[in-house]
């Protein structure tokens, strides 16, 4: 090994890190070297510290990228959900955060009145999955149906359905807020069929299952959708009392709000 001056070594490290796409190593190797010298670390221990900084930073960037790609309308965390003002138990919240249902391809259905925390739980579940490195997509039922109809008009609906089939978790919000016409309902059913028992769907709805016929105007189609979303499902009932109002009455604890 040839001897290098400090300045030459820093230049060589910078060039190598750029070539190898190691931005954190390039940024942190100097400060970590100073810390290692003060702590009398071995060369191997210093190398481990530098590489750990790179892997940790990459993991964080990956989590941030996954969260951005999921297209959540706002950031919600399950840790901020206040079970003290909701019938949803801490064990249920923990199960949503753990995400084992995703490994099994099982669905989650969140049922309750408006303002009872369904969207908070849905988005929080999706964020937790993103932070675990999973591919997630959030979309409202109306937006998904509109996207499917446009794709069908452009003769690319099969490609779009296949794309939605590749996400490890699909978070479908506001199912039941608007009635779907027959064409839109059938297209949405195709997405659910594409994912059945293979990839998880988490759905939030303000309507009990018995009223889904109002959303899916074909009774047989409504029954088929309910069948697919309830088989091996984790069904979470958020009640009818406003979570948003109840949590607003609590002393401030960092802004716990939900829909």
N, C-alpha and C positions, 0 to 999 in steps of 0.2 A: 504494500500500500504506500502510495506516494504521499509525502507531507503536503498539506495545504495551509495557506494562511487562513485566518478567520474570515476575511473578506472573500477569498476565493471559495471557501467552503460554503458560505452563505449563497454565493452566486450559483454554485453547482447544485445546491439543494433546491433553489428556486427553479432552475431550469428543469431538473428532474421531476419536481412536483407538478410543474405545468404539463410536462409530457405524460405523466402518469395520472393526471387529474386528481391530485391530492391537495385540495386547497387548504384544508385544515392543518395538515402536516406543514405546509409552507408557512401558514400564519402562526402556528403554535410551536414549531420546533425550537425557535430561539428562546422564548420565555421558558419553555419546559426544560431546555438545556441548562439555563441559569438555575432553575429550581433543582434540577437533578444534581448539579455540581454542589449546591449548598447542602443538599440532603445526602451527599456521598452515595448516590445511586450507581449501580453497575450499568454498563452499556446496555445490557439486555433489559434491565428494568426501565431505563430511559426509553428504549425502543418500544417497550410495551406501553408506556404512557403515551407516546406520540401516536401509535397506531390505535390505541383506545380512544383518543380524542377524535381521530378521523372517523372511526366506526360509529361513535356516539353522535357525532355531528351529521353523518349520513343518515342514521336512523331518524333523527329529528327532522331533517329535511324531507325524508320519505313520508313521515307522518303528516307534515305540513302539506306536502303535495297531494297525498291521498285525501286529506280533508278538503282542500281546495277543489279537487276534481269531483268530489261528491256533490258539490253545488248546494250546500245547506243554505237556507235563507238567512240564518243567524246561528251563532255558536251557542250551543247548550251542552251542559255536562251532567251526567247522571249523579255525580258527587254533589251537585247543587240542588238536586231535587229534594224537597222537604216532605218526607213521609209523615211528618207530624200533622200535616194539614190535608192528607190524602189517604184514601183507603188502600192505596198500593203499599205493600209491605217492603221493608228493607231487603228481605230475602229475594223478593221479585226483582227489585232494582239491581241487586247483586247478580242475579241470573242474567239479566239483560246486559250488564257490563261484561260478564265473563264470556258471553257469546258462544257458549257450547252448542246452542241451537243452530248456529251457522255451520258448525262442523257437521251436524247431522242433516243439514238442508231443511230444517223445520221452520214453519212460519210462526210469526208473532202477530197477534191481533190485539190492538188497544181500542177498547170500547168505552165511551162515556160522553157526557154532555159537553157542550162548548165551554171552554175555559177550565177544563178539569185536569190539564197537564199532559194530554195525549201527545201533543207535538213536542213538548219538552222531552218526554220519554223517548219518542221516536227519534228525534234528532240526537239526543244524548246517546242512544244505542248506536246510531250510525257513527257518531264521533268516536265512541269507544272502539268500534270495529276498525275505523281508520287508523287509530293510534296503535292497534294491534297488527297493522300492516295489511289489512284487507281492502279489497276494491269495493267501494260502496257508491251508490247513486241515490240521491234524494229527489223526489218529484211529487207534485200533487197529482191526484187522479185526473183532474181536468187538463192539466198541462201535458200529461202523458198521452191522453186520448187525442188531444189536438195534434201532438207530434206524430202519433200513429196514423191519423187520418191524412195529414199532409204527406207522409211517406207513402201511404197507399195510393194517393192521387199521383205521386211521382213514380210509382211502380218500384219502390225500394223498401217496402214495408218488411219483407222477409229479412233483409239485411239489418234493419233497425231492431226487429224482434230478437234476432241473434245477438246483437250488441247488448241489449238489455238482459239477455240470458247469461252473459259472461260475468256480470257483477256478482261478487260473493254475497252481497246483501243489497236488496232493493228496498228502500224506505218509501212507501206509498202513503202520502198524507191526504187528508180531507176526502176520503172515500165516503160518499153519501151526502156531501154538501150540495151536489148538483146531480140531477138526473142525466143519464147518458142515453143517447139515441142507440138504436139497435146496432148500427154499424160500429160506433165507438165502443160499445159494450163488448161486441164480438172481438174486436181488435185487442182490447184490454185482456179479455179472456185468453187470447192466444199468448200474450206475454206470461200470464200466470201458468199456463200449460207448459210453456217452454222451460219454466223454472221448477215445475212440480217435483218434489222429493229429491231435487238435485242442488238447488240454490235457494237460499232463504229469501222470503218476502216478509217485511214488517209493515203492517197496515194500521193506520189510525182512522177510526170512523166514529161519527157522532150518532150513528144509527144502530140499534140492535139488529141481530141477524134477521129477525122476522120482518124487518122493514127494508131489507136490501132489494126487495122486489120493486121498490119505488125508484131505486137507482138503476138497476138492471131491469128494464121494463119487461123483458121476457122472463117469466117465472121460472122456466126450466134453466135458463142461463144463470139466473140469480142462485138457484139451488146448486148448480155446478160450481159456481164461484165459491159459495159458502163451503161446499164439500172440500175443495182444494185448499182453502185457507184455514180450515179447522182440523184437518187430519194431522195428528201428532203436533198440534199447535200449542204454544204458550199463549193463553188468552188472559189478558190483563184488563180488569174493569176499573176505570178511574172514577166511577160514580157520577153524580149529577151536581154536586156542590162545587162552586167555582174555586179551583185551586189558586187562580190568579188573585181573586179577592181575598181568600184566606191568607195567602202568603204575604199579601200587601199589608195585612193587619199585624203581621208579626214584626218584632223589632228588627231593624236592618241587620242583615248578616251577609252582605255581599251581593244582594240582588237576586233572590231566588224567585223567578217568575216562570210561568209556563202557559201553554195553551192546550 
